[in-house]
Amino acid sequence: MTIRSVRTRDGRPSLLTDDDLWLFAEGSHTRLYEVLGAHPVVVGGQGGTMFAVWAPEAEAVSVVGDFNGWEPGRNPLHPVRSSGIWEGFVPGVGPGALYKYHIVSRHGPHLLKADPLAFYAEVPPRSASIVWDPSYPWSDGLWLRERGKRNALEAPIAIYEVHLGSWRRTGDGRPLSYRDLAPLLAAYAKEMGFTHVELLPVMEHPFYGSWGYQTLGYFAPTSRYGPPEDFLYLVDTLHRNGIGVILDWVPSHFAPDGHGLGLFDGSHLYEHADPRRGVHPDWGSFTFNYARHEVRSFLLSSALFWLDRYHADGLRVDAVASMLYLDYSRREGGWVPNPYGGREDLDALAFLRALNEAVYREFPDVQTFAEESTAWPGVSRPTSLGGLGFGFKWDMGWMHDTLLYMGKDPIHRKYHHDKLTFRMLYASHENFVLPLSHDEVVHGKGSLLGKMPGDEWQKFANLRLLLGYMYGSAGKKLLFMGGEFGQRAEWDHERSLDWHLLEFPPHRGVQRWVADLNRLYREEGALHTRDCGDLGFQWVVPDDADSSVIAFLRWGWGGDPVLFVGNFTPVVREGYRVGVPRGGRWWELLNSDAREYGGSGVGNLGGVDAEEVPRHGFPHSLVLTLPPLGALFLKPTG
């Protein structure tokens, strides 16, 4: 790499241009990782590293590391005009060198801080930053050329949510490395038919038990599983196997550890100074000051960094609701209204809109996903129409209602039938993902299988029914690891999933069921091309609460519809008549009660002929045998 010709006012070499300084101060810089942090360069024929850090309240900044005995002042940095940035070239320092910034604050303390824009860090609890050369020989060109189609609203998107440290482990209980995980995870996701893998935050975090949600390294993949090039290899391997990669990203709060962003230069630089806004009451972490232009540039650059340098295909933005509301989880009197007296965080709103505009402007073939748990309008609508601009929103309401319903004893479900039907009042208001995520299988909530009522057989039947209902419903799909084979124990980040359960037929049956659901979801356009909008779903039987039966049609852009029928009781219902829009033979595409899935084998012998008997507002109808706690998918011939 050859250094650019722009120089600071004192004549020293610099990677920063006038445009960089302007955009940084304006809050619109999206590529800070190209100019701040540590960059191996050649200056005047001599190799070394250019260091640059933002610390406007510093009186002096120097780089300390294993190359200078960690001695402050030996390698000083110099201020770049009035930007608050300190920069300097250290000859002879290259990739692999450990370093931190020694900051003498105007407010008194001497601070030792990790680099906010470091690309690589020591394995926690050690906290030094590491100089790294970001070059990598990518081989995912075919995927990148096609991913716009793979990420489209009309595409089948079935996401497998994974925590890398506990998906699989070695025989002695150690997490697998990125390189060990790569072929195993790619082969498994491909075999199971998932289209995307979503990774719980891989950004460097000091506390493993936070699962990555207490982030500090916004530009560095955690070194717990290997160096950055190994994480690049993992993404590359998934892409070469046709699997998209979505990264969990946390701009809502950051870890308060002393070597991190908090009180970075002795002042509240990244976080709000007022604790009513600067400290998150749920997690004891710091919240970003979105009103500060340079902080917005930092976060925008972090988001685009993972899309640019790591070829991520999407970002799932965590805890959006906590960003939108000034009173989120705060007691009365413990929050500060906005200038108009409201509870909306106007600075966070502006940042989220700027984030999505920047992402889709520079990477129009990726998607952003909002974990937003309230009824905020227009989360996945364009900013030009007043929306937040996300591509998708997690449907937390569907998740809560569905799990509440499925947790009821079937004899009581008829009194809670609205939990199945209410969603369709709002389903077309957003581009939804239906999530059965990690949050539902931790903190004493039990596994998905453990939530299901009844005896052993009924638990598995209920789980297959739940998954079938999710895949039949309108919306993209997300399933946390372990749910696809009926993990019995609640998720524990300190150990592997219980893969030995696949030795038992009921668990293998659930796994096969999910693989077949993914196959059907991909192959049948009616099940995915109109996941978003109000034209892909049509009720057939919404109101049979006494029988706890629902039926609906899914429509695609032309072609045949798919009929879903769910019987949420353990009673076999013979002669159940369901209206359909056309005559002829209707094939039974999938039946969750089939013996190969662990069911009892009750069904319709592969198909049913429609009769010219009007029902449910349709000119024809099917007389079906509904299996106990069963899900049916049917399709007309031709």
Number of C-alpha atoms within 10 A of each C-alpha: 9 12 15 13 11 14 15 18 10 10 8 13 19 21 22 21 15 11 10 19 19 13 18 21 18 14 21 23 23 24 20 22 21 15 19 24 22 30 27 24 23 17 19 9 8 11 18 19 24 27 24 28 22 23 22 20 18 25 14 20 30 23 29 23 21 14 16 14 9 17 14 20 15 13 20 18 23 18 23 21 12 9 15 17 20 23 28 24 26 21 16 12 21 21 15 14 15 22 25 23 26 26 24 21 20 15 12 11 12 17 20 23 24 24 30 24 25 25 26 27 29 16 18 15 10 10 22 25 28 23 24 22 17 15 9 13 9 13 13 17 12 11 18 18 10 12 18 17 13 21 21 15 22 18 20 28 24 24 28 26 25 20 19 22 23 19 21 21 19 12 8 6 12 14 21 20 20 24 18 17 23 20 15 14 21 23 16 11 20 17 10 19 22 28 23 28 25 22 21 21 25 25 24 28 31 22 15 17 12 14 16 24 26 26 26 26 28 26 26 24 26 27 21 19 20 16 21 22 19 20 22 23 21 23 25 26 23 24 24 17 16 21 26 27 24 28 24 22 25 23 23 24 25 27 24 19 16 14 22 21 23 24 17 25 28 20 18 17 21 23 25 20 16 11 14 17 21 19 20 20 17 10 13 14 20 25 25 27 22 26 16 17 17 24 21 30 23 24 24 25 26 23 26 24 21 22 20 15 14 22 21 23 28 26 26 25 21 21 18 22 17 22 25 21 20 22 21 16 13 15 10 7 9 14 18 15 15 14 10 8 8 13 16 18 21 19 16 23 18 15 23 26 20 18 25 23 19 19 25 16 10 14 16 12 19 24 22 22 27 24 21 21 15 13 12 11 12 18 27 22 19 16 18 10 9 12 17 25 25 28 25 23 26 26 25 19 18 23 18 14 18 19 17 15 23 22 17 17 14 21 13 13 22 19 14 16 20 15 18 21 16 13 15 16 8 11 20 18 16 21 24 26 26 23 26 27 18 19 11 20 23 15 10 9 13 17 20 28 23 18 20 23 19 16 9 11 13 18 19 27 29 29 26 30 24 23 22 24 21 22 23 29 22 28 32 28 26 23 23 23 21 26 25 23 24 25 23 18 16 20 27 13 17 14 16 22 20 16 13 9 15 16 9 9 13 22 23 18 24 26 21 18 26 24 19 17 24 21 15 19 24 20 12 19 23 26 29 29 24 22 29 22 17 14 13 22 25 15 16 21 19 17 15 12 17 12 17 22 24 23 22 21 24 25 24 20 14 9 12 17 23 26 28 23 25 25 22 28 23 17 14 16 16 13 11 13 20 23 24 26 17 18 17 15 17 22 19 19 16 20 27 33 24 17 13 17 24 21 23 16 16 17 22 17 10 12 18 20 16 21 18 16 15 16 17 16 11 15 16 21 24 24 16 19 18 28 27 25 27 31 28 27 23 21 21 23 12 8
